[in-house]
Amino acid sequence: MNEESTLQSSNEVLVIGVGLTKVGEHWETSLRELAFKAIRAARADAGGIQPQALYFANMLGSILSGQTQLAALVADFAGLHGIEAATMEAAGASGGVALRQAYLAITSGAIDIAAVIGA
């Protein structure tokens, strides 16, 4: 095994659970409820595992709902108390940025398990 292959294997990150809310018009459901449903489904898919951090992707929350701290709002609503919760806003790349931040946090050794959500 050469040095390059060793480095690549040490940066392996796995997706262990996936959850989503059906795309549609959900006027009667709040953003935090939609996010909670997806988090609950992903955690169930992962065997109930508890994330150590939540990376939340959203590009218009501050404008449409007047809420700039969506990650903390959603983490609290989902019962994920005492974990890091950060909102990522990068226009159409918000989801990619949130996924990258989770990847970097895991590969750095800062955390073992992250939840990434976009809403």
Secondary structure as GFF3:
##gff-version 3
##sequence-region A 1 119
A	DSSP	alpha_helix	3	10	.	.	.	ID=ss1
A	DSSP	alpha_helix	31	45	.	.	.	ID=ss2
A	DSSP	beta_strand	53	57	.	.	.	ID=ss3
A	DSSP	alpha_helix	61	64	.	.	.	ID=ss4
A	DSSP	alpha_helix	70	77	.	.	.	ID=ss5
A	DSSP	beta_strand	84	88	.	.	.	ID=ss6
A	DSSP	three_ten_helix	91	93	.	.	.	ID=ss7
A	DSSP	alpha_helix	94	108	.	.	.	ID=ss8
A	DSSP	beta_strand	114	118	.	.	.	ID=ss9
###
